[in-house]
């Protein structure tokens, strides 16, 4: 029974990795025939339903918007569900009671939902990384702007010098603009890929500087201060949430250990 359950969940486990491994849609020749391509082909043969309205935004926020189209993501989900169903049919016929039906339903559902759960985790990791790097990146951008560089040239310089995820996103934006994408559209894509309030405020400040020539340095200084204050508040909240856990660990581990030591010492003194 355990072997059948493992086989039925293979597609559910493989679907997120297949989603991340999807080749770029612009490469029409020489695509590697891998798990992602196989699941996507199966999904297209079965039939790809209409995607949720927020799937494109989630793909962009996860950093996969340039690599994975919405239709490809849905094809992988459907293909994984179909493979899970085919794998579960054999074991389900020999399982007792309602376990067979549960496997037939649960396997495909798990395979279909697994990419969404994986996307949520990936978005959370990216958001935390960006939030940790944002204050320093804003300070660096303010320093570069105050040296006299134009805002867009300053973005390019910070993207070149900042080696974190934020720097990578800034490099993507400036390269898109260099290849002919309108700057406003490139900045909108930055907001989609970095769904943080501070990034939206940064894009708004850049837009005001581009349109009206308003000074960018003071806005960046205020924004960096707000980001640092928000980070400090989050750290305090995490510390407050960790205190009960630490107390529980002390109560469950340290206190029994001390009591055992006291009991051992008392036993040693009474046996003498």
Phi, psi and omega in degrees: 000318180294325178295320178296320179295322178296316179297323182290336182262004180299314181294324179295322179286323184282339185299314179299317179295324176295322179297318179290333183271002180301133179290161179296138184293342182282345181268093184274342182243149176071026178290135176289137178275091180245191181299320181297314180296321181295313180295321179296321179293319177299316180297322179291324178293322179291319183125124183263120179283172177293142184277154173300152185295336184261005183294320178298320178294322179292322176297318178295316180293333178278354182087005182256006184299329179279340185260328189237123173279160181298319181294326177293319179298316178294324178295321177296317179299313180294318179297320178296320178295320180294318179296318178299321178295315179297321179292326185278344185298313182298303179299327183294333182288340182251359180277142184282155172062221182274000183295324179297313178297321178298321178292319180297326181272315186291324180298305178297322179296316179297319179294324181288325185272336186305317178299325178294318178295321179294320177299320180298318179294320180295319178297318179298317179295315179296319181296318178295320178296315179296318180297324179289330183266347193293318184298313179296321178295321178293321177297317178296319178296321178297317180297318181293320179295320182288347173283350176114000179284150175293154184305315183291323175294326177294320176301317179297320181292317179294320177299326180285327185266336181271123188261009179269193180294323178297317177298322177297317179295322178293323177295321178298317181297311183292326177291321177298317178296323179293332180272006173109357176289133177304144184298321179298318179293321178297321178291325175297322177293326176297318178296322179293323181280337181235079187283069177238145179299320181296325178293321175298320177293323177297315179296321178296319178295321177295321178296319177295321179295323180290318186278316189248354180072021179291147183296137184264334184301308179299322178296320179293321178297316178295319181294318178297320178297319179295320180295318178295320178296320179294320178296319179296321178296318178296322178295318178296320179294320178294322178294321178294322178288333181281338183300312178299326178294320178295318178297321178295318178297320178296317182294325185272336186245305187288315182298312176300324178296318178295319179297322177295320178296318178296317179296321179293320178295319179295321179294323180292322181288327182282337180275350180284000000 
